[in-house]
C-alpha cells in the first residue's frame, strides 16, 4: 500500500494536476451586470460555481485615463457574499450596428483612425450587411490604450476575480476597402500581444482567450490556430470559445480539433452556451441539444473545465434555491 501511494505521488508530481482534470465541467451562469441581482436565487443553487459577466471598454473608461470599475466592484462584492466566483469578459467588439462601445476619444482622436471598423454578415459580397464593430487592435495606438485598461484592471482585481477573458478571435471586415493598416498577420499578432500582456499583468487570476476562427484562415492554413494553442500551453494561458455546438462542421475545421488535441494540457478551458447556441439541433434527434449532450461533448471531446450557460438555457431557467 505504501509503495502504491509513493508511485501515485511521483506520477502526480511528474504529470501535474492538469492530467487529473475532471471530465465533468463546472457550471457558471453567463449574464450582464444589470441582471445579476435578479438571478440571485439561481446563483445560490449548488450547481452554480460562479458567473461570467461582459463589460465593454466604454463602460470602464469614461474618459481618457478616467476609469470607473465600480460596476465590477459591486458585482464582485455581491458574488463574494454568495460564495460564488466572478469571471469577467473584456469586450472590444460588438454585434449590433449602433453598438460603438469604446471611449469617445478613441473614436475622435486622429491617431486612432476612427478606433472601430465595421463588421459584416457577408464580407466581400456586393451588398454586405453591417452588423457590428470591431476595435482596431492592429493599430498600435489603439492597442496601447486597450492594454493600459487591462493593466488598470489587473492592479485592482488580480487575485480577486477568478479570471478575465478576451473575446472571440473571429471577425469579418471589408479588407479591400480598409484604410487602417489591417492585415490578417497583424491581426493575429495583435491578439497574441494582447494575450501576452494580459498574462503579464494578471499574475494570479486566470487569463482566457476565446478562439473560434481567424480571418483569412481555414483548417489552420496560416498556422494561426496551431500557433495560438502552442502559445497558450507554453505560457499557462487558458482558451475557450463562445459556442459549444457538438461536431459543428465549421468549428471542426478550425478550433475544435485543437481543443481535443490539447485536452488536459491547457491551464483552463472555458466555453459558453449562449443564446444562438441554443438554436442548434442534434441532427440525430432533430431536437435542440440537451444539457447532457452539451456537457458530454464539452467534457469528453473539448476538455472543457467550465461552461458559461446563458440564462435562457432551459435547465438554468428552472433552477431554484436548494436548502
Secondary structure, 3 states (H helix, E strand, C coil): CHHHHHHHHHHHHHHCHHHHCCCCCEEEEEECHHHCHHHHHHHHCCCEEEEEEEEEHHHHEEECCEECCHHHHHHHHHHHHCCCEEEEEEECEECCCCCCCCCHHHHHCHHHCCCEEEEECCCCCCCCCEEEEEECCCCHHHHHHHHHHHHHHHHHHCCCCCEEEECCCCCCCCHHHCCCCCCHHHHHHHHHHHHHHHHHHCCCCEEEEECCCCCCCCCCCCCHHHHHHHHHHHCCCEEEECECCCCCHHHHCCCHHHHHHCCCCCCCEEEEECCHHHHCEECCCCEECCHHHHHHHHHHHHCCCEEEEECCCHHHHCCCCCC
